[in-house]
Amino acid sequence: MKLSAPRRTAAAAVIALAGLLGTAAPSAGAASAAAPAAPSNSAWTSTAQALAAPDIPLANVKAHLTQFQSIATANGGNRAHGRPGYKASIDYVKAKLDAAGFTTTVQQFTSGGAIGYNLTADWPGGDPNQVLMAGAHLDSVTTGAGINDNGSGSAGVLETALAVSRAQLQTTKHLRFAWWGAEELGLIGSRYYVNNLPAAERAKISGYLNFDMIGSPNPGYFVYDDNAALEAVFKSYFSGLGVPTEIETEGDGRSDHASFKNVGIAVGGLFTGAGRTKTAAQAQKWGGTSGQAFDRCYHSSCDTTANINDTALDRNSDAIAHAIWTLGTGATNPPGDVYENAADVAIPDNGPAVTSTVTVSGRTGNAPAALPVAVDVKHTWRGDVVADLVAPDGTAYRLKNSSSNDSADNVIDTFTVDASSEPANGDWKLRVQDVASQDTGYIDSWKLTF
């Protein structure tokens, strides 16, 4: 995981929080219906036909970590971008995947005057227009071998891919696994990959799952909340183990999922904590030591094979497989009729809400129980943005709340709401408000799919 990017001042955060408390709620006339169940990405509305995942052998995952450690030891003690240990790590992973029947691609890029590498591996079959990706960054910092950060995620993804091969898995979605370079320098590799995908290929990626530090020695169990449906897959898995989870906040915008999220691709993932301190409540919930960092060797030379919690690594590796089997073999969704408004609407800074209208006509009956609402809002601080879908009768459905902790740009996502009580025909509105000062934005476009 890369180092934290600069954030707003504390005063600005207080302003944002005040805006959330004071103005983010919907109007009184719509309050009773304004916050239905959490929205989800439309690509993940049905997984009833999914197959059960196998157990991922912990010994296999740890064997990959041993190889990463050996590679670092033989190459100056690290596996960092531009160093021979990184290229050796790529070669190791690629050889495993080639032997297992994947189609592998090595993508080169340049950063800081050094050549970097991304590796992708495609499993044959599945709908080529619905691609499920899972990935992890493979590079370490220069100060150590990077076994937890992020040999752990890299090994968990690799062994899951090899389990797909062992099972000769027949999928409904096309599976693609990825290992990113130069994440520690600022998400360089994953951003290069996303930015160089043709628009048509980018549109085929229905979801990206990220795994960065999944074996921290004093672990927590954190789940990304960027997409409600993907979040639910992981939360339900850990609930079945009797392991409580928390929403991941330490790594917001700091790992490779941000490269995908920033272009509107649904993202999810897992994390066991980095430099933050485990609280007493978290220690009571998960075990471990309160008052100590989740990973005391974060970005340090002691991030070796001794810096791994086997239980966390085992649980999270199994969770990766659970997600791949659940999402990759579940039912896919056919395209529908699209109603779109692509006219720009400026959003006043810390001002009143604005709306953009889509008129639906010629349909019979009510809107669907899972109505996809694709939103593209360009904004310099997405945490200030509150968005609602407003039905023709004025009923509001909350799509997104504001958050003082969400420092990324733009709101580019597809939400799903239960609009089955609403007649399909009429004027539907996207209502957007900026609830704190210092930032600018506009509604770029939005659409409904029936």
C-alpha positions, 0 to 999 in steps of 0.5 A: 500500500502506498503512503497516504496522500495529502488531505484537507485541513482539519478545519475543512473536514469539520465544515464537511461534517457540519454540512453532512449533519445540517443539509444532507438529509432529503426534503421532508416530503420525501423523508419516508422513502429517501433511504431504502436498502443500500444501493448496489452495482447492477452487474451483481444483482443475482448470484443465486446460481453460483458454485461453492468455492474450494478451500485455498490451502494455506500451505500453498499461499505461504509457499508463494510468500517463501518464494517472494522472500527468497527473491528479495534476499537474492536481489538486494533485500527488496522487490521494488519497482525498477529493481531486479527483485520485482522483475523476478517476482513477475517472472515467478508468478507468470511461470505459475500461471502459464503452466496452469493454462492461463493466457498471460500478458506482461505490460511495460510502463516507465516510471522514474526512469525505470521500466515497470511491469503489470501482469494480467492472466485471463482464464478461458471462457465466460462472457467476454462482455462481463469481465470480473477482475481480481488483483494485487500489487506485487511491488515492495518498498525499497526498504524490505521484502514486502511480504505482507505489503503486498506479497500476501495479497499477491499470493492469495490472488495467485493461489486462487487463480491456480485453484480456478485452474485445478477446478477447470472452472466453468464461469459465466463471467470472464475472469482476469487476474492482475499483479500491478507494478509501482503501486508504492510510487502512487498506483502507477501500474494500475493507473497505466493499465486503466488509462490505456484500455480502449473505452470499449474494453474498459466498459466490459469490466463489471467489477474489480476486487483488490487485495492489499495486505491480507495477512497483517500480524495484528490483524483486523478484518476490513471490507471495502464499502465502495460498492454495496453488493461487492461489500456484501459478498465479503461481509456474508462470508466472514459472517458465516465464519463468525468473524465481525468486519469493519469498513475499510478506511485506512486505505481509501484511495491508497491502493489500486482499486482507486484506479478503477473506481475513478473511471466508474468501475465497481470495486471491492476488496479486503484489508487487514490493517497497516500503520494504524493502531488497533483499539481496545474494542477491536482487540476484544473483537478480533484478538491481538494487541490493542495499542499496537499497529496492525502491522508494526513492520509496515514499509520496514525491513522487518516485513518478512515471512515472519510478519504474517498472521496465518489465520488472517492469511488463510481466512482472507485467501478463502474469501478471495476464492469465495468472491471469485466463485460467487461472482464469477459463476453466478447469473449474469444480467442482460442489457435493458432499455437505456434512458440518458441525459448527457447535458452538463449541470453545474453544481454550486459549491456548498449551495442548493441541490440541482437536478437533471431529468430523464423522461421515461415513456412508452412503458407499461407497469411499474419500474423494476425492483432493481433499477440501475442508476448510472451516475457520472458526476465530475467533482474535485471532492466526492465526499461533499456530494449527496445524490438522490434519485427522485421518482416522478411522484417526488419520492426520493431514493438516496444513492450517496451520502456525503462523507468527510473521509472520502477524499477521492475525485468524482462520483462515477458509479452504478447504483441499484434501487428498488423502484417497484412501487413507482410507475415506470413512465414520467420524469425521473430526476437525479438530484445532487447537492454539494454540502461543503465549501472549497470544491467544484463540480457538475453532473456530466451525465446519468442514465436509467436502465429498464 
